[in-house]
Amino acid sequence: MTCGRPGDAVRSSPRGPLTARCGNFSRVPRGLLPFEVEPWYTHDLRRPLAIELAICKSGVQRTHDSIWGDVHVSYLEEDPDRLHMQLALREARAAAELGEVPVGAIVIHPEYGIVAKASNRKETLRDASAHAEILAIGQASIALGGWRLEGCTLYVTLEPCPMCAGAIIQSRIPRLVFGAHDPKAGAVGSVVQLLEPGLFNHEVVWQGGVLAEQCGEVLSAFFREKRERKS
């Protein structure tokens, strides 16, 4: 599928047609996910990153305020990894508002831009596998019409656990970027290293520590607030 100008284009999928606008998938078939999916793209996410950077010259956009901190997304950020991690952080803070451990993830496709965004829903769904990475990978697979997420980059605010690292390998994601390290369950070097080159039949290039302080502070604030409630 190509997208040379604004307008709708239809891409076939094993699970039905998906509508794309300006190269970004803007709708997922209802009923295919175990939870209600909000509209994926607000006005600032509907366009490819290069267009957004050209349009959003005003600098910083505040999406909403919460006890977990103001959510700021700077479109003047020149480092795409830092910009995308800010969007993942927005998902993490949304999870905290629901009482979920604040971990957020997004998937970026090199042509279509953002094809998935998710946050931890372990408590909401009563599902131990409902980590942000797992849900984002599932959304991206539906959006792209297949389980191979070749060419995509997964951004997540916390170092993936063994389950999520395995899902990254299985979905053939070639690149991972995460924020804070997880000394208790991290599977990308903190506890074990499942993404070691040559260990499996698929190699993942990874980078950790992007906006690590901000990602870690969201988690610290969440657990600090929980402790204060108990005392």
C-alpha positions in Angstrom: 0.0 0.0 0.0 1.2 3.5 -0.8 0.2 6.8 0.6 1.1 9.7 -1.6 -1.6 12.1 -0.5 -4.2 12.5 2.2 -7.2 10.2 1.9 -8.3 6.7 2.7 -6.8 3.6 1.5 -7.9 0.0 2.2 -5.5 -2.7 3.2 -6.8 -6.3 3.3 -6.2 -8.4 6.4 -6.8 -12.0 7.3 -9.3 -10.6 9.8 -11.0 -8.1 7.6 -10.3 -4.7 5.9 -8.4 -2.1 7.8 -8.7 1.6 7.0 -5.5 3.7 6.7 -5.3 7.4 6.5 -2.1 9.2 5.4 -0.1 6.0 6.0 -1.2 5.5 9.6 -3.8 2.9 10.5 -6.6 4.8 12.3 -9.1 2.0 13.0 -9.0 -1.6 14.3 -11.9 -3.9 13.6 -14.1 -3.9 16.7 -14.4 -7.1 18.8 -11.0 -8.4 18.0 -9.3 -7.2 21.2 -10.1 -8.2 24.8 -10.8 -4.6 25.7 -12.4 -1.5 24.2 -9.8 0.4 22.1 -10.0 4.1 22.2 -9.4 6.0 19.0 -5.7 5.4 18.4 -4.7 8.7 17.0 -5.5 12.1 18.3 -4.8 15.0 15.9 -1.1 15.1 16.9 -0.6 11.4 16.2 -2.4 10.9 12.9 0.3 12.3 10.7 3.7 10.8 10.1 6.4 12.0 12.5 8.2 14.2 9.9 5.0 16.0 9.1 4.2 16.5 12.8 7.7 18.0 13.4 7.1 20.4 10.6 3.6 21.4 11.8 4.1 21.5 15.6 6.4 24.5 15.8 4.9 25.7 19.0 7.0 23.3 21.0 5.4 21.5 23.9 1.9 20.0 24.0 0.3 19.2 27.4 -2.2 16.4 27.0 -3.5 16.3 30.6 -2.4 16.7 34.2 -2.5 14.0 36.9 -1.0 13.1 40.2 1.7 11.2 38.3 2.9 14.4 36.8 2.1 16.6 33.8 2.2 14.8 30.5 4.3 16.8 28.1 5.2 15.8 24.5 7.8 18.0 22.9 7.6 17.9 19.1 10.7 19.9 18.9 12.7 17.0 20.2 15.2 16.1 17.6 15.9 12.6 18.9 13.1 10.3 17.6 13.8 7.7 20.3 13.2 10.3 23.0 10.1 11.6 21.3 8.6 8.2 21.0 9.5 7.4 24.6 7.5 10.4 25.6 4.5 8.9 23.9 5.0 5.6 25.7 5.3 7.6 28.9 1.8 9.0 28.2 0.5 5.5 28.0 2.2 4.6 31.3 0.6 7.5 33.1 -2.8 6.5 31.8 -2.3 3.1 33.3 -1.4 4.6 36.7 -4.8 6.5 36.6 -6.5 3.1 36.4 -4.5 1.7 39.3 -2.2 -0.4 37.0 1.5 -0.5 37.3 2.5 2.3 35.0 4.2 0.8 32.0 3.4 2.0 28.5 4.5 0.8 25.0 4.1 1.9 21.4 5.0 0.3 18.1 6.4 2.3 15.3 6.4 1.1 11.7 8.9 2.8 9.3 6.2 3.6 6.7 2.9 3.9 8.7 4.2 5.5 11.8 2.4 4.5 15.1 0.6 1.3 14.6 0.0 0.4 18.3 -0.1 1.9 21.7 -0.9 0.2 24.9 -0.3 0.2 28.6 -0.3 -2.4 31.4 -3.8 -3.9 32.0 -2.9 -6.9 34.2 -5.4 -5.9 37.0 -8.1 -4.6 34.7 -8.2 -7.7 32.6 -7.2 -10.1 35.4 -4.7 -11.5 33.0 -1.1 -12.1 33.9 -0.1 -11.8 30.3 -1.6 -8.4 29.8 1.6 -6.4 29.9 2.0 -3.3 27.8 4.4 -5.0 25.3 2.1 -8.0 24.7 -1.0 -5.8 24.1 1.0 -3.5 21.8 2.3 -6.4 19.8 -1.2 -7.8 19.5 -2.5 -4.5 18.3 0.3 -4.0 15.8 -0.2 -7.5 14.4 -3.9 -6.8 13.8 -3.1 -3.4 12.2 -0.5 -4.8 9.9 -2.4 -8.0 9.0 0.2 -10.4 10.2 2.3 -11.6 13.2 5.7 -10.7 11.7 6.4 -7.1 12.7 9.5 -6.8 10.6 10.9 -3.3 10.4 9.0 -2.1 13.5 10.5 -0.6 16.7 8.9 -1.3 20.1 9.2 1.5 22.7 8.5 0.6 26.3 9.0 2.5 29.5 10.4 -0.4 31.4 12.8 -3.1 30.5 10.9 -6.2 29.3 10.4 -9.2 31.4 11.2 -12.7 30.1 7.6 -13.2 28.7 7.7 -9.9 26.8 11.3 -10.5 25.6 10.1 -13.8 24.2 7.1 -12.1 22.5 9.5 -9.6 20.9 11.6 -12.4 19.5 8.6 -14.4 18.3 7.0 -11.3 16.5 10.3 -10.7 14.7 10.6 -7.1 16.0 14.1 -6.0 14.9 14.6 -3.1 17.4 13.7 -2.5 21.0 14.0 0.8 23.0 13.2 0.8 26.7 13.4 3.4 29.4 14.1 2.3 33.0 16.0 -0.9 33.8 14.2 -3.5 35.9 16.6 -5.0 38.5 14.0 -7.5 39.7 12.6 -8.9 36.4 14.4 -7.4 33.5 15.3 -9.9 30.7 17.5 -7.5 28.7 20.5 -7.6 30.9 19.4 -6.8 34.4 18.5 -10.3 35.5 19.0 -12.4 32.4 19.9 -11.5 28.8 17.4 -13.1 26.4 18.3 -10.8 23.5 22.0 -11.9 23.4 23.1 -12.2 19.8 23.1 -15.7 18.5 21.0 -17.1 21.4 17.9 -17.5 19.2 17.1 -17.6 15.5 16.1 -13.9 15.6 18.3 -11.1 16.8 17.0 -7.9 18.3 18.9 -4.7 18.4 18.1 -2.9 21.6 18.8 0.3 23.5 18.0 0.9 27.2 18.0 4.0 29.4 16.1 6.4 27.1 14.4 8.9 29.4 15.2 6.4 32.2 14.8 9.0 35.0 11.3 10.0 33.9 10.2 6.4 33.3 11.6 5.4 36.7 10.0 8.3 38.5 6.5 7.4 37.2 6.9 3.9 38.7 8.4 5.3 42.0 5.5 7.8 42.3 3.0 5.0 41.7 4.3 2.7 44.4 5.0 5.6 46.8 1.4 6.6 46.5 0.2 3.0 47.1 2.3 2.8 50.3 0.9 6.1 51.6 -2.6 4.8 51.1 -1.9 1.7 53.2 -0.3 3.6 56.0 
